[in-house]
Amino acid sequence: MDTHEIVAMVAPRGLFVMENPHVDWLGATSGSVAALAGAEVYEALGASGNITYWSDVQDGTHCAARSEWAAPLRQHIEAFLLGTGDAPGVFRMSPGESGDLSRWRDWQTPVLGDDGGGGDDGGGDDGGGGDDGGTDGACTAEYRTVNSWSGGYQGEVTVRNDTAGALDGWTVTMTLASGQSVSNLWNGEHTADGGSVTVRNTPWNGGIAPDGDATFGFVVSGSATAPGDITCTSP
């Protein structure tokens, strides 16, 4: 079933998706892909901070409330029902049941304005960082922390084309802190060598028009320390 369309129809309203990764026939991997695909509509509407997906839980029983859900659930209630706080806007995926959205699409998410055209910002609430990364003169990698917790964080990198011509591919490198690892990454293809992570474009988002950009997101386990030494190169 096209569950991602159900997720998308909720956008841009607040949505908290809770998943059980411990029972195979519940299809948590497919559920994570559906959540990632639906979240692209949130991104297009500038409301990426309004959706949370959480399958990284320890309790494997079928119908049980997980302690890991208590804090984000409270945040969603406060933000969207009481208007007294901010939603977490985070993806916490079980390492063994993390889907890869890039396998299922060959298109790039547009940024929509109020008139259906281009907007100023494809993201939601900043959530943290936003410092420019390095550049080779062709592209720039700009990082921001979407959300963080005691055991990791969700980050986002925007690759910008700084040239007068179109980019034909890009590569971003970054260094993770000691003990960290990438547990999930979308909108890019990554490899890791110790703490050094290299992210390359997918087949569908390597071409970036002048003054255009492409964005990839990821979840890091280990600590909440943001990555360093972020650089971008393009052929």
C-alpha positions in Angstrom: 0.0 0.0 0.0 1.2 3.5 -0.7 1.5 4.5 2.9 3.8 7.4 2.1 0.8 9.1 0.5 -1.1 8.9 3.8 1.8 10.5 5.5 2.0 13.2 2.9 -1.7 14.0 3.2 -1.1 15.0 6.8 1.5 17.6 5.9 2.2 20.2 7.0 0.4 19.4 10.3 2.2 17.7 13.2 2.7 14.0 12.8 4.4 11.5 15.1 4.9 8.0 13.7 5.8 5.2 16.2 7.1 1.9 14.8 7.9 -1.5 16.2 11.0 -3.0 14.6 11.0 -6.3 16.5 8.2 -8.1 14.8 9.0 -8.9 11.2 5.5 -9.0 9.7 4.9 -5.4 10.9 7.3 -4.3 8.1 9.3 -1.7 9.9 11.8 -1.3 7.0 8.9 -0.5 4.6 7.4 1.8 7.2 10.7 3.8 7.4 10.7 4.3 3.7 7.1 5.4 3.7 7.9 7.9 6.5 11.0 9.2 4.6 9.0 9.6 1.4 6.1 11.4 3.1 8.6 13.6 4.9 9.7 14.9 1.5 6.3 16.6 1.2 6.9 18.2 4.6 10.3 19.4 3.3 8.8 20.8 0.2 6.3 22.8 2.3 9.0 24.2 4.6 7.7 22.1 7.5 10.3 19.4 7.9 10.3 20.0 11.7 6.7 18.9 12.0 7.2 15.2 11.4 8.9 12.7 13.7 9.5 9.0 13.0 10.7 6.7 15.8 11.5 3.0 15.5 14.7 2.9 17.6 13.1 1.2 20.7 14.3 -1.7 22.9 11.0 -3.2 23.9 10.0 -6.0 21.4 6.5 -6.9 22.6 3.7 -6.3 20.2 1.3 -3.8 21.8 3.3 -1.8 24.3 4.0 1.8 25.0 7.8 2.4 24.8 9.6 4.6 27.2 11.6 6.1 24.3 8.4 7.6 22.9 7.4 9.5 26.0 9.5 12.6 25.5 8.7 13.1 21.7 5.1 12.3 22.3 4.9 15.0 25.0 6.6 17.5 22.7 4.1 16.9 19.9 1.2 17.3 22.2 2.6 20.5 23.6 3.5 21.9 20.2 0.4 20.9 18.1 -2.4 20.6 20.6 -1.4 23.1 23.3 0.8 25.5 21.4 3.3 25.7 24.2 6.5 24.2 22.7 8.4 23.0 19.7 8.1 19.6 18.0 11.3 17.5 17.9 11.1 16.9 14.1 13.5 13.9 14.3 14.0 10.5 12.6 15.2 7.8 15.0 15.3 4.6 13.0 16.2 1.1 14.3 19.6 0.3 12.8 18.4 -3.1 11.6 15.2 -1.8 10.0 16.3 1.4 8.3 15.0 1.9 4.7 16.8 3.7 1.9 14.6 6.1 0.1 17.1 6.7 -2.7 16.4 3.2 -4.1 12.8 4.2 -4.8 12.9 7.5 -6.6 14.7 9.3 -9.4 13.5 12.9 -8.6 14.5 15.7 -6.3 12.1 17.4 -3.9 11.0 20.8 -5.0 10.7 23.8 -2.6 7.1 25.2 -2.7 6.1 28.7 -1.9 2.6 29.9 -1.1 1.9 30.2 -4.8 3.2 26.8 -5.6 6.5 28.2 -6.9 9.9 28.4 -5.4 10.2 29.3 -1.7 12.9 30.9 0.4 13.7 27.9 2.5 13.1 24.2 2.1 13.6 23.4 5.8 11.6 23.9 9.0 12.8 25.2 12.2 16.6 25.6 12.2 17.1 23.3 15.2 20.8 24.2 15.5 24.0 24.8 13.5 24.0 26.4 10.1 27.7 27.3 9.6 29.1 27.1 6.1 31.3 24.1 5.4 34.3 24.0 3.1 34.2 24.6 -0.7 36.4 24.0 -3.7 35.0 27.0 -5.5 32.3 24.9 -7.3 30.1 23.9 -4.4 29.5 24.7 -0.7 28.3 22.3 2.0 26.2 24.0 4.7 25.4 21.9 7.8 22.7 22.3 10.4 21.6 20.1 13.3 17.9 19.2 13.0 17.7 17.7 16.4 19.9 16.0 19.1 19.5 13.7 22.1 21.8 12.0 24.5 22.7 9.2 22.1 23.1 11.0 18.9 21.6 13.6 16.5 19.9 14.2 13.2 21.8 16.4 10.8 21.3 17.9 7.4 23.7 19.2 4.7 22.8 21.5 1.9 25.0 21.4 -1.2 25.0 24.7 -3.1 26.2 25.4 -6.6 28.4 28.5 -6.5 29.2 28.5 -10.2 27.6 30.0 -13.3 27.1 26.5 -14.8 25.4 23.4 -13.7 27.1 20.9 -11.4 27.5 17.3 -12.7 27.9 15.5 -9.4 29.1 16.4 -5.9 31.0 14.8 -3.0 30.8 15.9 0.6 33.3 14.8 3.2 32.9 15.2 7.0 34.6 14.0 10.1 32.6 12.4 13.0 33.6 12.6 16.6 35.2 9.6 18.3 32.7 6.7 18.8 30.1 8.1 16.4 28.7 6.3 13.3 26.1 7.0 10.7 23.1 4.8 11.4 21.0 6.1 8.5 21.4 8.5 5.6 19.1 9.5 2.8 19.3 11.5 -0.4 22.9 10.5 -0.8 25.3 7.5 -1.0 27.9 7.3 1.7 30.9 5.3 2.7 32.8 5.5 6.0 36.5 5.0 6.9 36.7 5.3 10.7 35.4 8.7 11.6 35.7 10.0 8.0 32.4 9.9 6.1 32.1 10.6 2.3 28.7 11.3 0.8 28.2 11.3 -2.9 25.1 12.3 -4.9 22.5 9.8 -5.9 21.8 9.3 -9.7 18.9 11.8 -9.5 20.3 14.7 -7.5 23.8 15.2 -8.8 22.9 17.8 -11.3 22.4 21.2 -9.6 21.6 24.3 -11.6 23.4 27.6 -10.9 22.5 29.0 -7.5 20.6 25.8 -6.9 21.0 23.3 -4.1 20.5 19.6 -3.0 20.0 18.4 0.5 20.8 15.1 2.2 20.0 14.1 5.8 21.4 11.6 8.2 21.2 10.2 11.8 24.4 9.7 13.8 24.6 7.4 16.9 27.1 7.8 19.7 26.9 11.4 21.0 25.4 14.7 20.1 28.6 16.3 18.8 28.2 17.8 15.4 30.5 16.7 12.6 33.6 18.8 11.6 35.8 19.4 8.6 32.9 19.5 6.1 34.0 20.1 2.6 32.4 19.9 -0.8 33.9 19.1 -4.2 32.5 18.6 -7.7 34.0 17.1 -10.8 
